[in-house]
Each structure stands twice: as C-alpha cells, then as structure tokens.
Amino acid sequence: MPNITLKAIPSKLHRALKSRAKAHHRSLNKEVIATLQAATDPARRFDSTAPAGDAKAARSLFSRVITAKEISSWTKQGRL
C-alpha cells in the first residue's frame, strides 16, 4: 500500500483532524484516509440543489413563517 508524507500542516487543521478522529473513534491516520476518500468519492460530490431542497423540507415542518431573528436566537441557544 502506498504511503504519503504530509509536511507543514497548519496547526488549526491538525487540531480539527484530531478532534474529528476522536469523535469518530478512529486514529488520526484513519481519519485522514476517510476524509480523503469522502472528498474524492464521485458519489458524494456536492449537489448545489441539495441545500435548497433541505431548506424547503425543513420549512415545511412549520405551520407559520419563521423569521431570521428566531433562527438566530435558536442558533445562539444551540438548538440548530
């Protein structure tokens, strides 16, 4: 199996990868491999229409119009 050596990884990126590895119960090496696989998997390419569809589906759960102020408040409370 081929090997890759990464040099000069920014500290912030390194911390983020370590945090993700811990959250996923993986080693840092396995987390990097999983991240690279997800980034290069053609089936997981970003679909620019998906966020709009997700927003419409979420919006349909409410019986009234939700304001940006309410959403901001919920976000600050950790509800979103």
N, C-alpha and C positions, 0 to 999 in steps of 0.2 A: 504494500500500500504506500502511495507517495506521501511525503512529508512536506509541510510548509513552515517556514520560519517567518514570523511577523516581527518587524522592528519598529521602534518609535511609536508604539500605540499610545494615543492620548490617555492620560490618567482618567479622565471622565468616562471615556469609552470602556476602559479596563474595569472600572468600578461598576458600570452598568452591566457589562457582561457577567461579572462575578455575581452581581445581585440576581440577574436572570437565571444563572446556573443554580444558585441556591434555591430560588423559587421553584425551579423545575426539577430539583433533586438530581442534578447532573454535575459532572466535573466541568471545569472551565473549558477544557478541550472539547468535550461532547457538546457543550452549549454553543461553542463557535461553529462546530460542524453542523449542528441543527439549524443555526441561524443562516449559515451559508447555503444549506440545502433549501431552506424556505425561500431565500432570496433568489435562487436560480431555478426553482421549480416552475415550469411554464404554466402548470395548472393553477398556481397561486398568484399569478400576475395580478396587479391592481386593476380592478374594474371601475372605471370612473363613474359608472352609473350606480354602483352599489351604495355609496353613501346617500344618494338621493332616495333610493328605494328604502334604505334603512330608516331614514328620517320620516318618510311618508308612512311607513308601517308603525313607527313609534308614535307619530302624531295621531294616527287613527285610534289609538288606545284612549285618548282623552275625549270627553264629551263637550269640551269647551276650548277656546283658543288659549294657548299657553304663551305668556309674554316672555320676552328676553330677560326681563328683570326677575321673573320667577325662576327661570332656568339658571341664571347667575346665582341666585340665592341658594338653590338646591345644590349647585356645584360647590359653593363655599361650605355647605353643611356636609359635604361628602356623599350626597345622595345620588350623584351622577358620576 
